[in-house]
């Protein structure tokens, strides 16, 4: 369910707990990302990412391949020209991404953990002092649908915290045993009572600070029927000019809907990738206080 997405709006030191759910004018200042690979550095979870579980336990002595760490090369983009991000600037600043939380107890046996770098690795991990297993943290996958119907999009008004009373696309965490499309269809039915057919992937948005990855699909209604589920107080089709951007629940929704509108202006949908970074020091309700970095479209 969509119970942790609001943490995107928290400060740069925020981190989500396992059972929660998750915007700026896309024309705002932005940056482009470059990934630098090194055989002697590490990434929090890329080399062994699992999309439906936040932790994976491995025996302490297990040999692992060398991993790589992502770096972002930031360049500025004109507010009046979002496409300008495709031209790299000569001024580049690199920084690593991602944060972790401290794990004090083993999820396998309940024993206390120590925090040190395992043999053959480069990053501090939580290692059980009893069974020796290592707790690996991995990003959570959020999936949802952007539903098109008669030149309108379907939004749900949230009936739960966070962002109670604000509008969102139907989306939530994938469950074990389902694909991304299956999860998006399920979440749409749970939150909007709508049966949909997935048309194509639309956006892949990473939110490294809170360990989330979004995949949003374009979809259409199988029948023109929908109704709010337990987590929604209202469902409504909005014309593009009537989308309540000031009342959207999360920055990720602002990004997705702005990208969609920009695509309609040129007459065809694209597939988008980007990294959503909340501006440090902004409040959770500041849904426009973000940058969309590394925006790639095809």
QUICOR-V702237 format. One record per residue. N is the residue number from 1. RES is the residue in one small letter. SS is DSSP state (H for helix, E for strand, - for the rest). PHI is phi in whole degrees, -180 to 180 (999 if undefined). NEAR is the number of other ideal C-beta (glycine too) atoms within 10 Angstrom. Layout:
n=(N & N)
res=(RES & RES)
ss=(SS & SS)
phi=(PHI & PHI)
near=(NEAR & NEAR)
This chain:
n=(1 & 2 & 3 & 4 & 5 & 6 & 7 & 8 & 9 & 10 & 11 & 12 & 13 & 14 & 15 & 16 & 17 & 18 & 19 & 20 & 21 & 22 & 23 & 24 & 25 & 26 & 27 & 28 & 29 & 30 & 31 & 32 & 33 & 34 & 35 & 36 & 37 & 38 & 39 & 40 & 41 & 42 & 43 & 44 & 45 & 46 & 47 & 48 & 49 & 50 & 51 & 52 & 53 & 54 & 55 & 56 & 57 & 58 & 59 & 60 & 61 & 62 & 63 & 64 & 65 & 66 & 67 & 68 & 69 & 70 & 71 & 72 & 73 & 74 & 75 & 76 & 77 & 78 & 79 & 80 & 81 & 82 & 83 & 84 & 85 & 86 & 87 & 88 & 89 & 90 & 91 & 92 & 93 & 94 & 95 & 96 & 97 & 98 & 99 & 100 & 101 & 102 & 103 & 104 & 105 & 106 & 107 & 108 & 109 & 110 & 111 & 112 & 113 & 114 & 115 & 116 & 117 & 118 & 119 & 120 & 121 & 122 & 123 & 124 & 125 & 126 & 127 & 128 & 129 & 130 & 131 & 132 & 133 & 134 & 135 & 136 & 137 & 138 & 139 & 140 & 141 & 142 & 143 & 144 & 145 & 146 & 147 & 148 & 149 & 150 & 151 & 152 & 153 & 154 & 155 & 156 & 157 & 158 & 159 & 160 & 161 & 162 & 163 & 164 & 165 & 166 & 167 & 168 & 169 & 170 & 171 & 172 & 173 & 174 & 175 & 176 & 177 & 178 & 179 & 180 & 181 & 182 & 183 & 184 & 185 & 186 & 187 & 188 & 189 & 190 & 191 & 192 & 193 & 194 & 195 & 196 & 197 & 198 & 199 & 200 & 201 & 202 & 203 & 204 & 205 & 206 & 207 & 208 & 209 & 210 & 211 & 212 & 213 & 214 & 215 & 216 & 217 & 218 & 219 & 220 & 221 & 222 & 223 & 224 & 225 & 226 & 227 & 228 & 229 & 230 & 231 & 232 & 233 & 234 & 235 & 236 & 237 & 238 & 239 & 240 & 241 & 242 & 243 & 244 & 245 & 246 & 247 & 248 & 249 & 250 & 251 & 252 & 253 & 254 & 255 & 256 & 257 & 258 & 259 & 260 & 261 & 262 & 263 & 264 & 265 & 266 & 267 & 268 & 269 & 270 & 271 & 272 & 273 & 274 & 275 & 276 & 277 & 278 & 279 & 280 & 281 & 282 & 283 & 284 & 285 & 286 & 287 & 288 & 289 & 290 & 291 & 292 & 293 & 294 & 295 & 296 & 297 & 298)
res=(x & x & x & x & x & x & x & x & x & x & x & x & x & x & x & x & x & x & x & x & x & x & x & x & x & x & x & x & x & x & x & x & x & x & x & x & x & x & x & x & x & x & x & x & x & x & x & x & x & x & x & x & x & x & x & x & x & x & x & x & x & x & x & x & x & x & x & x & x & x & x & x & x & x & x & x & x & x & x & x & x & x & x & x & x & x & x & x & x & x & x & x & x & x & x & x & x & x & x & x & x & x & x & x & x & x & x & x & x & x & x & x & x & x & x & x & x & x & x & x & x & x & x & x & x & x & x & x & x & x & x & x & x & x & x & x & x & x & x & x & x & x & x & x & x & x & x & x & x & x & x & x & x & x & x & x & x & x & x & x & x & x & x & x & x & x & x & x & x & x & x & x & x & x & x & x & x & x & x & x & x & x & x & x & x & x & x & x & x & x & x & x & x & x & x & x & x & x & x & x & x & x & x & x & x & x & x & x & x & x & x & x & x & x & x & x & x & x & x & x & x & x & x & x & x & x & x & x & x & x & x & x & x & x & x & x & x & x & x & x & x & x & x & x & x & x & x & x & x & x & x & x & x & x & x & x & x & x & x & x & x & x & x & x & x & x & x & x & x & x & x & x & x & x & x & x & x & x & x & x & x & x & x & x & x & x & x & x & x & x & x & x & x & x & x & x & x & x)
ss=(- & - & - & - & H & H & H & H & H & - & - & - & - & - & - & - & - & - & - & - & - & - & - & - & - & - & - & - & - & - & E & - & - & - & - & - & - & - & - & - & - & - & - & - & - & H & H & H & - & - & - & - & - & - & E & E & E & E & - & - & - & - & - & - & - & - & - & - & - & - & E & - & - & - & - & - & - & - & - & - & - & H & H & H & H & H & - & - & - & - & - & - & - & - & - & E & - & - & - & - & - & - & - & - & E & - & - & - & - & - & - & E & E & E & E & E & E & - & - & - & - & - & - & E & E & E & E & E & - & - & - & - & - & E & E & E & E & - & - & E & E & E & E & E & E & E & E & E & E & - & - & E & E & E & E & E & E & E & - & - & - & - & - & - & - & - & E & E & - & - & E & E & E & - & - & - & - & - & - & H & H & H & H & H & H & H & H & H & H & H & H & H & - & - & - & E & E & E & E & E & E & E & E & E & E & E & E & H & H & H & - & E & E & E & E & E & E & E & E & E & E & - & - & - & - & - & - & - & - & - & - & E & E & E & E & E & E & E & E & H & H & H & - & - & H & H & H & E & - & - & H & H & H & H & H & H & H & H & H & H & H & H & H & H & H & H & - & - & - & - & - & E & E & E & E & E & E & E & - & - & - & - & - & - & - & - & - & - & - & E & E & E & E & E & E & E & E & -)
phi=(999 & -94 & -109 & -128 & -65 & -61 & -70 & -52 & -82 & -85 & -68 & -68 & -102 & -75 & -146 & -88 & -89 & -62 & -122 & -122 & -119 & -115 & 999 & 80 & -59 & -66 & -86 & -75 & -56 & -146 & -148 & -110 & -111 & -127 & -102 & -104 & -103 & -141 & -73 & -112 & -124 & -137 & -122 & -55 & -153 & -61 & -67 & -144 & -60 & -117 & -87 & -120 & -144 & -83 & -135 & -136 & -101 & -133 & -60 & -61 & -88 & -69 & -69 & -131 & -72 & -67 & -120 & -129 & -116 & -82 & -127 & -109 & -101 & -92 & -133 & -90 & -134 & -66 & -64 & -89 & -142 & -64 & -73 & -64 & -69 & -75 & -104 & -67 & -86 & -82 & -97 & -126 & -128 & -104 & -153 & -80 & -121 & 95 & -133 & -130 & -114 & -86 & -105 & -99 & -135 & -74 & -78 & -89 & -125 & 86 & -69 & -71 & -115 & -113 & -118 & -155 & -87 & -66 & -57 & 82 & -118 & -126 & -125 & -66 & -127 & -88 & -116 & -68 & -80 & -101 & -97 & 82 & -76 & -105 & -94 & -101 & -96 & -133 & -63 & -95 & -101 & -108 & -127 & -166 & -126 & -101 & -97 & -98 & -154 & 52 & 63 & -131 & -122 & -93 & -123 & -117 & -90 & -70 & -107 & -137 & -84 & -81 & 59 & -58 & 83 & -105 & -96 & -153 & -72 & -67 & -163 & -177 & -71 & -64 & -101 & -61 & 86 & -123 & -83 & -62 & -68 & -63 & -65 & -65 & -66 & -63 & -61 & -65 & -70 & -65 & -95 & -125 & 59 & -112 & -94 & -127 & -113 & -72 & -99 & -170 & -69 & -117 & -145 & -119 & -122 & -96 & -127 & -60 & -62 & -116 & 67 & -128 & -129 & -101 & -126 & -110 & -108 & -76 & -147 & -131 & -72 & -73 & -135 & -79 & -123 & -157 & -160 & -67 & -89 & -58 & -89 & -123 & -96 & -162 & -128 & -152 & -87 & -114 & -64 & -57 & -72 & -105 & -60 & -81 & -60 & -76 & -119 & -76 & -78 & -143 & -59 & -62 & -72 & -61 & -60 & -61 & -70 & -66 & -63 & -63 & -65 & -62 & -65 & -63 & -65 & -96 & 94 & -156 & -77 & -118 & -104 & -119 & -125 & -166 & -117 & -92 & -122 & -71 & -71 & -58 & 85 & -88 & -82 & -59 & -81 & -84 & -71 & -92 & -89 & -155 & -124 & -103 & -99 & 60 & -67 & -122 & -136 & -142)
near=(17 & 28 & 19 & 22 & 30 & 26 & 24 & 25 & 24 & 17 & 14 & 12 & 8 & 15 & 14 & 24 & 10 & 12 & 11 & 19 & 28 & 31 & 24 & 22 & 15 & 22 & 17 & 17 & 16 & 25 & 22 & 23 & 20 & 14 & 13 & 13 & 11 & 12 & 8 & 9 & 16 & 18 & 19 & 21 & 18 & 15 & 12 & 13 & 14 & 15 & 18 & 15 & 14 & 20 & 15 & 16 & 16 & 15 & 9 & 14 & 10 & 11 & 6 & 15 & 8 & 13 & 20 & 16 & 19 & 22 & 18 & 21 & 19 & 21 & 21 & 14 & 24 & 13 & 13 & 7 & 9 & 20 & 12 & 16 & 24 & 12 & 9 & 13 & 15 & 5 & 9 & 14 & 11 & 11 & 9 & 14 & 17 & 16 & 14 & 15 & 12 & 9 & 18 & 10 & 13 & 21 & 16 & 15 & 13 & 10 & 16 & 11 & 20 & 12 & 12 & 11 & 12 & 17 & 10 & 11 & 14 & 12 & 14 & 13 & 19 & 24 & 20 & 22 & 11 & 12 & 14 & 16 & 21 & 23 & 19 & 21 & 20 & 18 & 21 & 24 & 20 & 27 & 27 & 31 & 30 & 24 & 26 & 19 & 15 & 8 & 9 & 15 & 21 & 23 & 26 & 27 & 20 & 25 & 15 & 15 & 10 & 22 & 24 & 12 & 13 & 20 & 24 & 25 & 28 & 31 & 29 & 25 & 24 & 22 & 13 & 8 & 8 & 14 & 11 & 20 & 16 & 14 & 24 & 28 & 23 & 16 & 26 & 29 & 16 & 17 & 29 & 26 & 16 & 26 & 14 & 24 & 13 & 18 & 15 & 9 & 16 & 22 & 23 & 16 & 23 & 20 & 26 & 19 & 23 & 23 & 23 & 24 & 17 & 26 & 20 & 27 & 24 & 19 & 26 & 13 & 20 & 10 & 8 & 9 & 9 & 24 & 10 & 17 & 20 & 10 & 21 & 23 & 14 & 14 & 20 & 16 & 17 & 14 & 10 & 13 & 6 & 11 & 20 & 12 & 16 & 10 & 13 & 23 & 27 & 31 & 29 & 27 & 27 & 23 & 26 & 28 & 23 & 20 & 25 & 22 & 15 & 16 & 17 & 13 & 7 & 8 & 6 & 6 & 19 & 14 & 15 & 23 & 14 & 26 & 23 & 27 & 24 & 24 & 16 & 10 & 9 & 17 & 10 & 17 & 11 & 15 & 27 & 15 & 18 & 26 & 22 & 28 & 23 & 23 & 23 & 14 & 17 & 6)
